[in-house]
Amino acid sequence: MQFHLNGFTPGDPEIADPEERHNAAGAEGSLPAEVDVLIVGCGPAGLTLATQLADYPDIKTCIVEQKPGPMLRGQADGIACRTMEMFHAFGFGERVLKEACWINKTTFWKPDEKKPSKIVRSGWVQDVEDGLSEFPHVVLNQARVHDFYLDRMRKSAAKLAPYYSRRVVSVKPAAGGQSGSVVTLDRIGSGNNGTSEIVSARYVVGCDGARSAVRAAIGLELRGDSANHAWGVMDVLAVTDFPDIRCKCLIQSAHEGTMLVIPREGGYLLRLYVELTKLEIGERVSGRNIGQDEIIAKAQRILQPYRFDVKEVPWWSVYEIGQRLTDKFDNVPANADTAVMPSVFIAGDACHTHSPKAGQGMNVSMQDAFNLGWKLVSVLRGQSPVSLLHSYSAERRAIAKELIDFDREWAELLASAPEDGRKVDPAKTQTYFVQHGRYTAGTATRYRPSILTGASTYQHLASGFVIGRRFHSAPVLRLADAKPMHLGHAGGADGRFRIFAFAGAGDPAASGSAIHRLCDFLMEDPASPVRKYTRKGEDIDAVIDVRAVFQQAHDVLAVEKMPGLLLPPKGRYGLCDYEKMFCVDHKTGNDVFAMRGIEREAGCLIVVRPDQYVAHVLPLDGHRELAAYFDGFMLQQS
Ligand SMILES: Cc1cc2nc3c(=O)[nH]c(=O)nc-3n(C[C@H](O)[C@H](O)[C@H](O)COP(=O)(O)OP(=O)(O)OC[C@H]3O[C@@H](n4cnc5c(N)ncnc54)[C@H](O)[C@@H]3O)c2cc1C
C-alpha cells in the first residue's frame, strides 16, 4: 500500500476522506461507580489489556485516559515478530501486515576511513533469521496500533470504549488485607475542570506510562540509570539520494553521533532517531530548547555526503529515556507473606523504560498486558484462585530485567562517541545485532519453572517447543478439509489453554491408540482437567481446547474414526467442530514433527497457555501429570 504521497494524514489510509479516517468517539456519560477492573491509560499496554477483557461482558471493565481522544501520530513504531503473532491472535494481524512497512534488511553505515566526515556502507544483514516466526518484523505508527485495538474493543461482546479526559489523581487500596481500591479521577478538558469522580475497583491496572500515578500510589519507583539519554525523534517526508532509505539503517558517524533510519508505512514516510546528548542527573531535556531544525541539521550532517531535503515533518519529539525498572509490578511488598494478595498492578512503561534503539518499549508493554489479561479473566470468572495473580509480577519483572540489560548493552555499543575514546566498530555492532536478533524479535522470552511453567523432564519429546518460550507455530494441514494453515493460528487470544496432542507413529484412528486413550481420559475420568474445570452447560472446549496433530497424510486418515473429543458437538444445535485435527502437509514437505523435533514413535503433549507460551511438554500417556499441572492453579467447577 502506498499513501502519504502528498502529505501525512493520520488514521485509516483506506478511507478516502481524510476527515473520516479516525474515530474519536469514546464512552459517554459518567464513570461507573463500581467495576471489576479499572485500567488507567490508553497506551499499548492499557489497550491490549482492555481488548482481552472486552471479550467478557460478565467482567465489568473500565478504561480511562487523560487525553481528550485517541492518539493520532507519533511515539513508537517498531512491531516485533512476536507482537505480530499476538496481533494475529487478537484478529487484526492481517490488517497490520497490509498497512505496515516490512523490515526485511538492515544496513550498517560507518565513517569512511579516508574521509571520516563522510559515511560509507559497512554491511547489511537479513533483519530476521529464517524460520524465527511466520510473521515479519514491521513498523507502523503506534497510533494505528491503538486504532486496531480500539476497533476490536468496540466490536467485542462488552462493546468497550475508553473514557477520555479522565486523570487518575489517587488510588487507595483497601486497608487490612481487604481487596479493592478507591480511585479518584479528575475530569479535565473544556467545561469539566474541577469535577471529580470516584470509582471502586476490585483490580486497578496502571498502564499510565513512565510517570505513572498508579505506581506512585503504591509506593514503587523506577530505578536504574541516574541520567537520561536525549533523542531527537522525527517522522519526515523527504527527498534524498541516500541509497538505503527504504531499509532500516544504523548509521554511526565519526563526530556527529548515531542515527537510525526506519522506513515507514505508505512507502514515503521515514522515522529518524537522532542521538542528541546525555543529560545530567535530574536534568530534563526541555531545558535545552532543542528544536526540530536542530534535529534536521544534525541528521543532514550525519548523512554526509548524501543530500537530505526535508519536505514535511508530521511529528517530532525530543524524547528522554533511561533504562529503569521497578522492584515489583504489583502492590504486594517484596517481603510480604504470600497470603497477601495483589489488587493493584502496573504494566508497560509504568514499570520499565527502555531506549528506543532496540524498539522494546511498546512491544514489551503489550506482552505485559497479554500476560496479565488471561490471569485476571481466570480469577474473575472463578476458574483460578486469586493467588494466580502473584505470577504476573514474578514472570514479567524477570523478563523486563533481562530485556533492560540487553537494551543497555545494545545502547552502549551504538553510542557513537564512547566516553573512553574507543573508535566506532561497525563489525561488532553488526555481529551483536545478528546474535541478539531474538531479543529484538521478542522471541527470546523464557519463563522459569513455576506453577505455570512445567519442569523439563520430557523436553526431549519436543525439542523445538521449548518449555517457557512462546509456542513456535509451524505449517500443517487441517484434516477435515485439507486446508493448509499454521498450527499456532488454530486459536485466538480467547483466554483458553490449549493441549496439542502430537500422535505417535501408529494409526491414531485405531481403537486403543494413545490418542483414543488420552481422549477417553479427558472425557471420562473424574481427574480429567477438561471435566473438572469446565462448567456444566459450557462447550467442552470452553476452558481447555484439545487439538491433535497426526504424522500421516490427510487422505489415509479416517476422520470418522477419531475420538469424540476431537469432533465435539458445540453450541445450541450441537453442531460438530471439525477444526480440532491436523496432519503433516506432505505436499509441501513441511513436516511439523521434523521442524519442531517431535519424538515420532511416541508422540507427546504440548500444553500452551492462553498467552501462547509453552507451559509443559508431557508424554501422550502422561494423564496424571497433565491433571496435576492444571490442579496447581485451577479451581474445580461444580
Ligand atoms: C513523547 C513520547 C515519545 C516516544 N517516542 C518513542 C519512539 O520514538 N520510539 C519508541 O520505541 N518508543 C517511544 N516512546 C515510548 C513508547 O511509546 C512506550 O514505550 C509505549 O507507548 C509504552 O506503552 P504504555 O502503554 O506502557 O505507556 P504509554 O504509551 O506511555 O501510555 C500511557 C497512557 O496513560 C495516560 N496517562 C498517564 N497518566 C495518566 C493518569 N494519571 N490518568 C489517566 N491517564 C494517564 C497517558 O496519557 C498515556 O496515553 C515514546 C514515548 C513518549 C511518551
PDBQT file of the ligand as one rigid body, heavy atoms in Angstrom, charges set to zero:
ROOT
HETATM    1  C1  LIG A 701       6.572  11.509  23.819  1.00  0.00    +0.000 C 
HETATM    2  C2  LIG A 701       6.969  10.054  23.663  1.00  0.00    +0.000 A 
HETATM    3  C3  LIG A 701       7.648   9.678  22.529  1.00  0.00    +0.000 A 
HETATM    4  C4  LIG A 701       8.027   8.352  22.368  1.00  0.00    +0.000 A 
HETATM    5  N1  LIG A 701       8.692   8.013  21.243  1.00  0.00    +0.000 NA
HETATM    6  C5  LIG A 701       9.071   6.744  21.092  1.00  0.00    +0.000 A 
HETATM    7  C6  LIG A 701       9.764   6.372  19.957  1.00  0.00    +0.000 A 
HETATM    8  O1  LIG A 701      10.011   7.193  19.101  1.00  0.00    +0.000 OA
HETATM    9  N2  LIG A 701      10.131   5.059  19.815  1.00  0.00    +0.000 N 
HETATM   10  C7  LIG A 701       9.864   4.125  20.779  1.00  0.00    +0.000 A 
HETATM   11  O2  LIG A 701      10.222   2.945  20.609  1.00  0.00    +0.000 OA
HETATM   12  N3  LIG A 701       9.194   4.466  21.858  1.00  0.00    +0.000 NA
HETATM   13  C8  LIG A 701       8.797   5.733  22.047  1.00  0.00    +0.000 A 
HETATM   14  N4  LIG A 701       8.134   6.067  23.161  1.00  0.00    +0.000 N 
HETATM   15  C9  LIG A 701       7.881   5.008  24.150  1.00  0.00    +0.000 C 
HETATM   16  C10 LIG A 701       6.705   4.164  23.769  1.00  0.00    +0.000 C 
HETATM   17  O3  LIG A 701       5.702   4.955  23.215  1.00  0.00    +0.000 OA
HETATM   18  C11 LIG A 701       6.292   3.449  25.022  1.00  0.00    +0.000 C 
HETATM   19  O4  LIG A 701       7.311   2.520  25.391  1.00  0.00    +0.000 OA
HETATM   20  C12 LIG A 701       4.990   2.717  24.922  1.00  0.00    +0.000 C 
HETATM   21  O5  LIG A 701       3.991   3.563  24.473  1.00  0.00    +0.000 OA
HETATM   22  C13 LIG A 701       4.647   2.168  26.294  1.00  0.00    +0.000 C 
HETATM   23  O6  LIG A 701       3.306   1.854  26.365  1.00  0.00    +0.000 OA
HETATM   24  P1  LIG A 701       2.479   2.036  27.710  1.00  0.00    +0.000 P 
HETATM   25  O7  LIG A 701       1.097   1.621  27.348  1.00  0.00    +0.000 OA
HETATM   26  O8  LIG A 701       3.159   1.358  28.801  1.00  0.00    +0.000 OA
HETATM   27  O9  LIG A 701       2.538   3.573  28.071  1.00  0.00    +0.000 OA
HETATM   28  P2  LIG A 701       2.161   4.891  27.258  1.00  0.00    +0.000 P 
HETATM   29  O10 LIG A 701       2.137   4.636  25.806  1.00  0.00    +0.000 OA
HETATM   30  O11 LIG A 701       3.035   5.973  27.764  1.00  0.00    +0.000 OA
HETATM   31  O12 LIG A 701       0.655   5.177  27.662  1.00  0.00    +0.000 OA
HETATM   32  C14 LIG A 701       0.314   5.681  28.915  1.00  0.00    +0.000 C 
HETATM   33  C15 LIG A 701      -1.032   6.392  28.782  1.00  0.00    +0.000 C 
HETATM   34  O13 LIG A 701      -1.508   6.706  30.072  1.00  0.00    +0.000 OA
HETATM   35  C16 LIG A 701      -2.032   8.009  30.061  1.00  0.00    +0.000 C 
HETATM   36  N5  LIG A 701      -1.934   8.525  31.435  1.00  0.00    +0.000 N 
HETATM   37  C17 LIG A 701      -0.807   8.840  32.096  1.00  0.00    +0.000 A 
HETATM   38  N6  LIG A 701      -1.099   9.232  33.342  1.00  0.00    +0.000 NA
HETATM   39  C18 LIG A 701      -2.441   9.163  33.469  1.00  0.00    +0.000 A 
HETATM   40  C19 LIG A 701      -3.339   9.441  34.530  1.00  0.00    +0.000 A 
HETATM   41  N7  LIG A 701      -2.912   9.855  35.717  1.00  0.00    +0.000 N 
HETATM   42  N8  LIG A 701      -4.662   9.273  34.323  1.00  0.00    +0.000 NA
HETATM   43  C20 LIG A 701      -5.121   8.832  33.123  1.00  0.00    +0.000 A 
HETATM   44  N9  LIG A 701      -4.312   8.559  32.070  1.00  0.00    +0.000 NA
HETATM   45  C21 LIG A 701      -2.987   8.714  32.257  1.00  0.00    +0.000 A 
HETATM   46  C22 LIG A 701      -1.160   8.744  29.071  1.00  0.00    +0.000 C 
HETATM   47  O14 LIG A 701      -1.810   9.891  28.575  1.00  0.00    +0.000 OA
HETATM   48  C23 LIG A 701      -0.919   7.681  28.021  1.00  0.00    +0.000 C 
HETATM   49  O15 LIG A 701      -1.876   7.710  26.998  1.00  0.00    +0.000 OA
HETATM   50  C24 LIG A 701       7.718   7.388  23.358  1.00  0.00    +0.000 A 
HETATM   51  C25 LIG A 701       7.030   7.780  24.481  1.00  0.00    +0.000 A 
HETATM   52  C26 LIG A 701       6.644   9.086  24.655  1.00  0.00    +0.000 A 
HETATM   53  C27 LIG A 701       5.865   9.458  25.886  1.00  0.00    +0.000 C 
ENDROOT
TORSDOF 0
